[in-house]
Structures are given as C-alpha cells and as structure tokens.
Amino acid sequence: MPLSCGIVGLPNVGKSTLFNAITQAGAESANYPFCTIDPNVGVVEVPDPRLDKLVELVTPKSIVPTAFEFVDIAGLVAGASKGEGLGNKFLAHIREVDAIVHVVRCFQDENITHVNGKIDPLGDIQTINLELILADIDSVDRKIERSRKNLKGGDKKIAQEVEVLERVKAALYEDKPARSLDLSDDERLLIRDLHLITMKPVLYAANVSEAEVADTGSNEYVQKVREFAAAENAEVVQISARVEEEIAELEGDDKAMFLEELGLQESGLNRLIAAAYKLLGLYTYFTAGVQEVRAWTIRQGTKAPQAAGVIHTDFERGFIRAEVVSFDDLSAAGSMAVARERGQLRLEGKEYVVKDGDVMHFRFNV
C-alpha cells in the first residue's frame, strides 16, 4: 500500500485544485467553504528518469513505477478541534496519513473568497497548527488519565509512557508540535498508537498566482512562509495549483513547450512529489527483467530481507542473498552482462542496507 500525504489547509486555498492536478481524478472544486467533505484519495506515479533508462536497457514487457498516495482533506477552520466545520471528521482523516502537505494561499484574487476575509499566510498556518495542537492535547490528556489509573500495578512500561506523554503535553501547551521534541525511537514507539497529528512531518506548498509561477523571489507572502518553515526545519515548495491543473492535461511535446513558455524545467507537482518522498525518508530500488521493470518504495535504512518483503512476504521469509548493482554502474555498463564482467554485480546478505537506486534480484527459498 502506498505511503500517503494529506493535503490540508483553510478552505479555498487551492487544495482540491492541487489535488485535481496531482491525480487528474476530478475532485470537486468550488468557490465556497467545505466543498470537500469526505477525503478524496488519489494514487500518483513517482516521476523517476532512472526507470525510463532501465526500460531502454532491458526492453521489458511491462513497466511499473512506484506510487504515492495523496489525500485531499477538507478545509479546516478555527474551532475544528471542537467540531466546528465538521472538524472532528476532518481531523480523524489527518490522523490516518503518514505526512502532511500544508497548502498556504499566497495570492490575491478578489474573485476567490478567503474564509477569514484577508490574505494572511502566517495567520492561516497558525490557525491550522493551533487546531492540530488542540486536537493532540485532547488525545494526550485522555491517554494520560487512562494510563495513570494503571500505574498502581507498578508497570515500568506504563510509567515510561506517562513520562513521555507529560513531555509531549508540556510542548503542546507551549504551542509546539510533538515533532519538535527530540524523542528516541523507543519513546516514539510508546506513544505510536495515539497517532498524534503534530508528530507527522510537514511540507508547505505555497500556492501562488499563474503570473508568479516562475518567480521565486518577489512574492512577500512566500518569503514569510519560507521564514516560518525554516524555523522548524521544514521545506517549502512554491507552486501554482491552477497552472499545475493545466499542465496535467497536457502530454509529451505540448507539455514540454508549455513548461518552457512558463520558464520552468519541470512541473511543480514533480517537485512536490519529490519533496514529499524526501520528507518521509523514502528510497527507491528497482527490479529489472524482460518480464517487468519495476520501482519499489522502501524506508531509508531498510535491509535487504525487508526490501525483498516489499515484493512478497515469502521473499523475506526465505531470503538467501541479493544480487545488487547500482543504477549508475548499470547505466554506464549498458547491460547486466557487462556490469557482471566488470565486477559491479555483487552478492549481498541479510545485513546489507539497501541504497537508493539499487537494482536488485533476490534469491530465496521457502
């Protein structure tokens, strides 16, 4: 199942327009708040020129790119954590995604209403962040209350859980997201079941007008978003949702010509997908044969047996060895046979940590 990013923001900031461009799924988009109620889900291919090169080298019968899931979550408003604007339902949808793409309106357009009556990117961000923090405070408070009742049994794990929750609570009450805490992997594991919204990594999408799509320096709204994001080590992708919607309708030379006219080397969506991939710490490895060339998604730090398990659990269970060649070496060699002659095709065992761009063939026995 693809990993997912939830697209969030205030109403009428361009979330559904951006979603339409990402997936070409036709999610309803209109100039009034709460146009989106149930989340629209779309799976999009992750652009990767290495896949195209492997197809040239192998000439397979089929090609399967890796995929990423985007979820268009309805616009939040002040009071969402208390149920305003169907807030509880919306917040529940955010809990289910792996990361958050926070769309921020950075354009003026008198024909598109703003829920607060003015363009204020930092105010918009703070409104959303506050609601997410309040929702997490409610979850943490209830969990602490339940856990404290079980402390009488002297369970050390529960005691550790309460200690971590108290630290998280203190940060939330200072208007800091849970992800701002330097928690260890074990501490994160203790509170994983809470699915805290503010623990999720965030990427900001600064939505600008069509006229500013290639201008990365003059929009003062975007600069404010960049400064805010820099303070929390987050990334900002400048994008025009309307332009991306037009680009998504084009193919081949028409698409290339349109990008050139706009002064762009690639679509903003490609940059957004790449940034989301990076945000979640993801790598791509490949399998390549005459039947199929395919890209597979793994977390950074994944070892060979677990990478094999992404294909099928039997591959992990019966893992013996992996034949591995880097994409760069294979591309330079021109074929697997030449890469083997050059000694670039290696046999790796269970402790091998898969690298981004590895081309792999697994040996297993079950």
Sequence and secondary structure as in RCSB ss.txt:
>XXXX:A:sequence
MPLSCGIVGLPNVGKSTLFNAITQAGAESANYPFCTIDPNVGVVEVPDPRLDKLVELVTPKSIVPTAFEFVDIAG
LVAGASKGEGLGNKFLAHIREVDAIVHVVRCFQDENITHVNGKIDPLGDIQTINLELILADIDSVDRKIERSRKN
LKGGDKKIAQEVEVLERVKAALYEDKPARSLDLSDDERLLIRDLHLITMKPVLYAANVSEAEVADTGSNEYVQKV
REFAAAENAEVVQISARVEEEIAELEGDDKAMFLEELGLQESGLNRLIAAAYKLLGLYTYFTAGVQEVRAWTIRQ
GTKAPQAAGVIHTDFERGFIRAEVVSFDDLSAAGSMAVARERGQLRLEGKEYVVKDGDVMHFRFNV
>XXXX:A:secstr
   EEEEE STTSSHHHHHHHHH       SSTT   S EEEEEE   HHHHHHHHHH  SEEE  EEEEEE   
  TTGGGTGGGHHHHHHHHHTSSEEEEEEE    TTS  TTSS  HHHHHHHHHHHHHHHHHHHHHHHHHHHHHT
GGGT HHHHHHHHHHHHHHHHHHTT  GGGS   HHHHHHTGGG  GGGS EEEEEE  GGGTT  SS HHHHHH
HHHHHHTT EEEEE HHHHHHHHT  HHHHHHHHHHHT SS HHHHHHHHHHHHTTEEEEEEE SSEEEEEEEET
T BHHHHHHHH HHHHHTEEEEEEEEHHHHHHHSSHHHHHHTT  EEE TT B  TTEEEEEEE  
